Amino acid sequence: MPLPHFIGLIAFVIVAAGATIALALWAHVPLIALGFAAMAGSLILGARQWR
């Protein structure tokens, strides 16, 4: 992967994470609920790789 594409991908991930946190704060979602949802999603996707 060329370096500009890699840097763009990292920038996109950072912007998407920031937008997710901003949207959650705007919707008055507790950050602990957002963290729990991220942890649950990570566990679900990790469990799918073990099959």
MODABEL-V641425 format. One record per pair of residues at least 24 apart in sequence whose ideal C-beta (glycine too) atoms are under 10 Angstrom apart, sorted by sequence separation. I is the first residue (numbers start at 1). J is the second residue. D is the distance in whole Angstrom. If there is no record, write none. Layout:
i | j | d
I | J | D
I | J | D
//
This chain:
none
//
